[in-house]
Amino acid sequence: MMRMLAFIGLVVFGCADKQLPRCKEVCDREAECREERGDEQSPFDRRECTADCTNLSRDREGKQLVESHLDCAERATSCDALLACP
């Protein structure tokens, strides 16, 4: 039973690892932009952003939304452009 749970954990986290670096990079950039702007009205948690991004990327519909956002964020050359990404 423990081996089965360990295997499932490896599979789940192994799949997440493919998305995690992109999610983390974009979430870090978004947090920096919000900090630069002094945007304290809406709290932003980098870890929560990365976890949400990774979790959403696990299903078909969520993955399309995540990919679209990540692609937009990677093309953004300013904080305004980055924070305007859908």
The 8 nearest C-alpha neighbors of each residue, nearest first, counted from 0:
[[1, 3, 2, 4, 5, 6, 7, 8],
 [2, 0, 4, 3, 5, 6, 7, 8],
 [3, 1, 5, 0, 4, 6, 7, 8],
 [2, 4, 6, 0, 1, 5, 7, 8],
 [5, 3, 7, 1, 6, 2, 8, 0],
 [4, 6, 2, 8, 3, 7, 1, 9],
 [7, 5, 3, 9, 8, 4, 2, 10],
 [6, 8, 4, 10, 9, 5, 11, 3],
 [9, 7, 5, 11, 6, 10, 12, 4],
 [10, 8, 6, 12, 7, 13, 11, 5],
 [9, 11, 13, 7, 8, 12, 14, 6],
 [12, 10, 8, 14, 13, 9, 7, 15],
 [13, 11, 15, 9, 14, 10, 8, 16],
 [12, 14, 10, 16, 15, 11, 9, 17],
 [15, 13, 11, 12, 16, 17, 10, 18],
 [14, 16, 12, 17, 13, 18, 19, 53],
 [15, 17, 19, 13, 18, 14, 12, 20],
 [18, 16, 15, 14, 19, 20, 13, 21],
 [19, 17, 16, 15, 21, 20, 53, 22],
 [18, 20, 16, 22, 21, 17, 23, 15],
 [21, 19, 23, 22, 18, 24, 17, 16],
 [22, 20, 24, 23, 19, 18, 25, 69],
 [21, 23, 19, 49, 25, 20, 24, 52],
 [22, 24, 20, 26, 49, 21, 25, 19],
 [25, 23, 21, 27, 22, 26, 20, 28],
 [24, 26, 28, 22, 27, 23, 29, 21],
 [25, 27, 29, 23, 28, 24, 45, 48],
 [28, 26, 30, 24, 25, 29, 23, 45],
 [29, 27, 25, 31, 30, 26, 32, 24],
 [28, 30, 26, 32, 31, 27, 25, 33],
 [31, 29, 33, 27, 28, 32, 26, 34],
 [32, 30, 34, 28, 33, 29, 35, 27],
 [33, 31, 35, 29, 34, 30, 78, 28],
 [32, 34, 30, 36, 38, 31, 35, 37],
 [35, 33, 37, 31, 36, 32, 38, 30],
 [36, 34, 32, 37, 33, 31, 38, 30],
 [35, 37, 33, 38, 34, 32, 31, 39],
 [36, 38, 34, 35, 39, 33, 32, 40],
 [39, 37, 33, 36, 40, 34, 41, 35],
 [38, 40, 41, 37, 42, 34, 33, 43],
 [41, 39, 38, 42, 37, 43, 33, 36],
 [40, 42, 39, 43, 38, 33, 44, 37],
 [43, 41, 39, 40, 44, 38, 33, 30],
 [44, 42, 45, 41, 30, 48, 33, 47],
 [43, 45, 47, 46, 48, 42, 30, 26],
 [46, 44, 48, 47, 26, 27, 49, 43],
 [47, 45, 49, 48, 44, 50, 23, 26],
 [46, 48, 50, 44, 49, 45, 51, 43],
 [47, 49, 45, 51, 46, 50, 26, 52],
 [50, 48, 52, 46, 23, 22, 47, 51],
 [49, 51, 47, 53, 52, 48, 54, 46],
 [52, 50, 54, 48, 53, 49, 55, 47],
 [51, 53, 49, 55, 50, 54, 22, 48],
 [54, 52, 50, 56, 51, 55, 19, 15],
 [55, 53, 51, 56, 57, 52, 50, 15],
 [56, 54, 61, 52, 57, 53, 51, 62],
 [55, 57, 62, 53, 61, 54, 58, 65],
 [58, 56, 55, 54, 62, 59, 53, 61],
 [59, 57, 61, 56, 62, 60, 55, 54],
 [58, 60, 62, 61, 63, 57, 56, 55],
 [61, 59, 63, 62, 58, 64, 56, 55],
 [62, 60, 55, 64, 56, 58, 63, 59],
 [61, 63, 56, 65, 59, 64, 60, 58],
 [64, 62, 66, 60, 61, 65, 67, 59],
 [65, 63, 61, 67, 62, 66, 68, 60],
 [64, 66, 62, 68, 67, 63, 56, 69],
 [67, 65, 69, 63, 68, 64, 62, 70],
 [66, 68, 64, 70, 65, 69, 63, 71],
 [67, 69, 65, 71, 66, 70, 85, 72],
 [70, 68, 72, 66, 71, 67, 65, 73],
 [69, 71, 73, 67, 72, 68, 66, 74],
 [72, 70, 68, 74, 69, 73, 84, 67],
 [73, 71, 69, 75, 81, 74, 70, 68],
 [72, 74, 70, 71, 75, 69, 25, 81],
 [75, 73, 71, 72, 76, 70, 81, 69],
 [76, 74, 72, 81, 80, 73, 77, 71],
 [75, 77, 74, 80, 78, 81, 73, 79],
 [78, 76, 80, 79, 75, 81, 82, 32],
 [77, 79, 81, 80, 32, 82, 76, 75],
 [80, 78, 82, 77, 81, 83, 75, 32],
 [79, 81, 83, 75, 77, 78, 82, 84],
 [82, 80, 78, 75, 72, 83, 79, 84],
 [81, 83, 79, 84, 80, 78, 29, 32],
 [82, 84, 80, 81, 79, 85, 78, 72],
 [85, 83, 82, 81, 71, 68, 72, 80],
 [84, 68, 83, 67, 71, 82, 64, 72]]
